[in-house]
Amino acid sequence: MEIYVAWYTGDPEYQAIDLNANLVVSLTNVSMRWNIKKWNFLPRKLIINAGVAEKREKLGLKNPKDVLLRQLEIINNCSIETFICPPDFPLPRKPLHNFDLDQILNENIKNAEIYYQEFQKLAPSLPQDIKLIGIIHGYDEESLFRVVKELTNIGYCYFALGSQEAKSRLDRGSIASFINKLIQVVKYLHVLGVTSVDLHQKYIPLSLVHSVDSATPIKESYNNGIYFSHPLRRFKVCTERLNINWIKNWGYASLVCNPFRVNNCDKSCKKVEEHLKHRIVNFTDLPVCKCPVCRKFGQAEGLFRTGRKVFNNRRALHNYFHLKKEFETIITNPFRERKGCMEFIP
């Protein structure tokens, strides 16, 4: 199995610290002038999806051909193994009648067919390492397999399982069951949107799928979250918002006393109820970290500064390192540090 990580404009270059970094880029998360030559280093592999439908419209990407041409502009003739995805509409989280859901699925299949035909016209002049990946949306086993059959008949050989938010209304065991059955009939299965490391280790049969992607490193960092691996532990940096009032009612993570605001929260921490005290951790008691960020800045400076994008990016790189480390025994692209990588840490 391989791990891909989501990349947005302004995020750190994960491939600058990891030679084995695989990235996912959405058309709607980058400007219309951006292409992968803007990076200092190319990733090992790349997925370019079509992004959010409403944002595609605003960017003028109104049909499958527009999306395809923009994806090819992003690749910019670079020789890198790349999956590109047709424009799609994920199933909504709110319940709809099966008739309405089938309309969405039929629209996705129609777009996938037009997209495939347009790609075939251009294929002779394109790099050979570009592959099409069909996205499987469905609300139950029957609809999932209907979509697989339709996409296969069009010509797709690689597949990604989407609409995880819609499926989250089902129990996680159902998602695992879908994957177990899909992997028996498709050549390649990617699982989109692995948002929680420990949750998916438990419920998704990762040893069976070929790849997954996650936006966890940057999304957690925006919420002042940090990961450590082996064993997996999750923390939130204490801020004005994330304080003992937060820990009383929310969350799975421990709250780490922030060395840069200890004077503001120390008295409050001392008043916390006895049964919550185990959820409050001093930053000096955190596990020793060997990631490039913590080696360059130290854990306090590297992880506990808040309020600026550069600090979010440092935490994102730290989280990425531990995401890869948590899965390292079952992935074929484990963390492989780039020589001199600390120069590129913001």
C-alpha positions in Angstrom: 0.0 0.0 0.0 1.0 3.6 -0.6 0.1 6.8 1.1 -0.6 10.1 -0.6 -1.0 13.4 1.3 -3.2 16.3 0.2 -1.4 19.5 -0.8 -2.9 23.0 -0.9 -1.4 26.3 -2.1 0.8 27.7 0.7 1.4 24.2 2.3 4.9 23.0 3.0 6.5 20.8 0.3 6.4 17.3 1.9 8.6 16.0 -0.9 11.3 18.5 0.2 11.8 16.4 3.3 10.7 13.0 2.1 12.0 11.4 -1.1 9.0 9.0 -1.0 6.3 11.6 -0.8 3.2 11.0 -2.9 0.9 14.0 -3.2 -2.7 14.8 -4.1 -3.6 18.1 -5.7 -7.1 19.4 -6.3 -7.7 21.7 -9.3 -9.8 24.0 -7.0 -7.0 24.3 -4.4 -4.4 25.9 -6.7 -4.5 29.0 -9.0 -5.2 28.6 -12.7 -1.5 29.6 -13.4 0.0 27.0 -11.1 1.8 23.9 -12.3 4.1 21.4 -10.6 7.3 23.0 -11.8 6.6 25.7 -9.2 7.7 23.1 -6.6 11.4 22.9 -5.6 11.1 19.1 -6.0 8.7 16.8 -7.7 7.0 14.1 -5.6 7.4 10.4 -6.2 3.8 10.1 -7.4 0.9 12.4 -7.9 -2.9 12.4 -8.0 -4.7 15.3 -9.6 -8.4 15.3 -8.9 -11.0 17.6 -10.3 -11.8 19.4 -7.0 -15.1 20.8 -5.7 -17.8 21.1 -8.3 -19.0 24.6 -7.3 -15.4 25.9 -7.3 -14.8 24.3 -10.7 -17.6 26.4 -12.1 -16.1 29.6 -10.7 -12.8 28.8 -12.3 -14.5 28.3 -15.7 -13.9 24.5 -15.7 -17.4 23.7 -16.9 -17.1 20.3 -18.6 -14.8 17.2 -18.6 -12.6 18.5 -21.4 -11.9 21.7 -19.5 -10.9 19.7 -16.4 -8.7 17.4 -18.4 -6.8 20.2 -20.2 -6.3 22.0 -16.9 -4.9 18.8 -15.3 -2.5 18.4 -18.2 -1.4 22.0 -17.8 -0.6 21.3 -14.1 1.6 18.3 -15.1 3.4 20.5 -17.6 5.0 17.6 -19.5 6.9 16.4 -16.4 7.8 12.8 -16.3 6.1 11.6 -13.1 3.6 8.8 -12.4 0.3 10.6 -12.2 -3.3 9.6 -11.8 -5.9 12.1 -13.0 -9.5 11.9 -12.1 -12.7 12.9 -14.1 -15.0 15.6 -12.7 -17.4 14.1 -10.2 -20.1 14.9 -7.7 -19.8 13.1 -4.3 -22.9 11.9 -2.7 -24.3 14.3 -0.1 -24.2 13.4 3.6 -27.9 14.2 4.1 -30.2 11.3 3.2 -31.8 11.4 -0.3 -34.1 9.1 -2.1 -32.3 6.4 -4.1 -33.8 8.0 -7.3 -32.0 11.3 -6.5 -28.8 9.4 -5.7 -28.9 7.5 -8.9 -29.2 10.8 -10.9 -25.9 11.9 -9.3 -24.3 8.5 -10.1 -25.5 8.7 -13.7 -24.1 12.2 -14.1 -20.7 11.0 -12.8 -20.7 8.1 -15.2 -21.5 10.4 -18.1 -18.7 12.8 -17.2 -16.3 9.9 -16.8 -17.1 8.6 -20.3 -16.7 12.0 -22.0 -13.4 12.5 -20.0 -12.1 9.1 -21.1 -12.9 9.8 -24.8 -11.2 13.2 -24.6 -8.1 11.7 -23.0 -7.9 9.0 -25.7 -7.7 11.7 -28.4 -4.7 13.3 -26.7 -3.0 10.2 -25.4 -0.5 9.7 -28.3 1.1 13.0 -27.5 1.1 12.7 -23.7 3.7 11.2 -21.3 3.2 7.5 -20.9 3.0 7.6 -17.1 -0.3 9.4 -16.9 -3.2 7.1 -15.8 -6.9 7.6 -15.5 -8.6 6.7 -12.3 -12.3 6.3 -12.1 -14.1 7.3 -8.9 -16.6 4.9 -7.4 -19.5 6.6 -5.7 -22.4 4.6 -4.3 -24.8 4.3 -1.5 -24.9 0.6 -1.1 -23.3 -2.6 -2.5 -25.5 -2.8 -5.6 -24.9 0.8 -6.6 -21.1 0.5 -6.0 -20.9 -2.5 -8.3 -23.0 -0.9 -10.9 -20.7 2.0 -11.1 -17.6 -0.3 -11.3 -19.2 -2.2 -14.2 -20.1 1.0 -16.0 -16.6 2.5 -15.6 -14.9 -0.8 -16.6 -17.0 -0.9 -19.8 -15.9 2.7 -20.6 -12.2 1.5 -20.2 -11.1 2.5 -16.7 -8.6 0.1 -15.1 -7.9 2.0 -11.9 -10.4 3.0 -9.3 -10.8 5.2 -6.2 -13.5 4.8 -3.6 -15.2 8.1 -2.9 -18.1 9.6 -0.9 -16.6 8.6 2.4 -18.6 11.3 4.2 -21.9 9.9 2.9 -20.8 6.4 3.9 -19.9 7.7 7.4 -23.7 7.5 8.0 -23.2 3.7 7.8 -21.2 1.8 10.3 -17.5 1.6 9.6 -17.8 -2.2 9.2 -19.9 -1.6 6.1 -17.2 0.4 4.5 -14.7 -2.3 5.2 -17.1 -4.8 3.7 -17.4 -2.7 0.5 -13.6 -2.6 0.2 -13.2 -6.3 0.8 -15.7 -7.0 -2.1 -14.4 -4.3 -4.4 -10.8 -5.4 -4.2 -11.8 -8.8 -5.6 -13.1 -7.3 -8.9 -10.8 -4.3 -9.6 -7.2 -4.2 -10.6 -6.3 -1.2 -8.4 -8.3 0.4 -5.5 -7.5 3.8 -3.9 -9.4 5.0 -0.9 -10.1 8.7 -0.9 -10.0 10.8 2.3 -8.5 8.7 5.1 -9.1 11.3 7.8 -8.2 9.4 10.9 -5.2 7.2 11.2 -6.3 5.1 14.2 -9.9 4.8 13.0 -9.0 3.5 9.6 -6.4 1.1 10.9 -9.2 -0.5 12.8 -11.9 -0.4 10.2 -10.4 -0.3 6.7 -8.5 -3.3 5.6 -5.4 -1.3 4.6 -3.4 -4.4 3.7 -5.8 -5.0 0.8 -6.0 -1.6 -0.8 -3.3 -0.3 -3.1 -3.3 3.3 -1.8 -5.0 5.9 0.4 -4.8 9.6 0.7 -5.1 11.9 3.7 -5.3 15.6 4.5 -4.8 14.9 8.2 -1.3 16.5 8.5 -2.3 20.0 7.5 -5.9 19.9 8.8 -4.7 18.8 12.2 -2.1 21.5 12.3 -4.6 24.2 11.5 -6.5 23.1 14.6 -3.2 23.2 16.6 -3.2 19.4 16.6 0.0 17.3 16.7 0.6 13.5 16.3 3.2 11.2 17.6 3.6 7.6 16.5 4.4 4.2 18.0 2.2 4.3 20.0 -0.2 6.7 18.2 -0.9 9.7 20.4 -2.8 12.9 19.6 -2.5 16.3 21.3 -3.9 19.8 21.0 -1.7 22.7 21.8 -3.3 24.8 24.6 -4.5 28.2 23.2 -7.2 30.7 24.2 -9.7 28.5 22.3 -8.4 25.1 23.0 -8.2 25.2 26.8 -9.7 23.3 29.7 -13.2 24.3 28.7 -12.7 22.5 25.4 -11.3 19.4 27.0 -14.3 19.1 29.3 -16.7 18.6 26.5 -14.9 17.7 23.3 -12.2 15.7 21.7 -10.1 12.6 21.9 -6.8 14.3 22.3 -4.7 15.3 25.3 -4.2 19.0 25.8 -0.5 20.1 25.9 0.4 23.1 28.1 1.9 25.7 25.8 5.2 27.1 26.9 4.5 30.3 25.1 1.3 31.1 27.1 1.8 29.2 30.4 1.2 32.4 32.4 -2.2 32.8 30.9 -3.4 29.3 31.5 -1.5 27.9 34.4 -4.0 28.9 37.1 -6.9 27.5 35.1 -5.1 24.1 34.6 -4.5 23.9 38.3 -8.3 24.2 38.9 -9.2 21.4 36.4 -11.4 18.5 37.8 -9.5 15.5 39.0 -10.9 13.2 36.4 -9.6 15.4 33.6 -6.1 15.9 34.8 -4.7 13.0 32.9 -5.8 14.8 29.7 -3.5 17.7 30.4 0.2 17.2 29.5 3.2 19.3 30.0 5.1 19.9 26.8 8.3 18.6 28.5 6.7 15.2 29.0 6.0 14.6 25.3 7.7 11.8 23.5 11.1 12.6 22.0 10.7 13.4 18.3 13.2 12.8 15.5 11.3 14.5 12.7 13.3 17.2 10.7 11.1 20.0 12.2 11.8 19.1 15.9 15.5 18.5 15.1 15.8 21.9 13.5 13.9 24.0 16.0 13.4 21.8 19.0 9.9 20.7 20.0 8.8 23.9 21.7 9.7 26.2 18.9 8.8 23.7 16.2 5.3 22.7 17.4 3.9 25.1 19.9 3.9 28.5 18.2 0.4 29.4 16.9 -1.4 32.0 14.9 0.7 32.1 11.7 0.7 29.9 8.6 4.4 29.2 8.9 3.7 27.6 12.4 0.9 25.5 10.9 3.3 24.3 8.2 5.9 23.2 10.7 3.3 21.2 12.6 2.0 19.8 9.3 5.5 18.5 8.4 5.8 17.0 11.9 2.4 15.3 11.5 3.3 14.0 8.1 6.4 12.4 9.4 4.4 10.6 12.1 1.6 9.6 9.7 4.2 7.9 7.6 5.9 6.3 10.6 2.6 5.0 11.9 2.0 3.1 8.7 5.6 2.3 7.8 5.4 -1.5 8.3 2.6 -1.8 5.7 3.5 0.9 3.1 5.8 0.7 0.1 6.7 4.4 0.4 7.8 4.9 4.0 9.5 8.1 5.1 12.9 8.5 3.4 14.6 11.7 4.5 16.0 13.9 1.7 19.6 15.0 2.4 19.7 18.6 3.3 16.0 18.8 3.8 16.1 21.1 6.8 17.0 23.9 4.5 13.5 23.8 3.1 11.6 23.7 6.5 9.9 27.1 6.9 
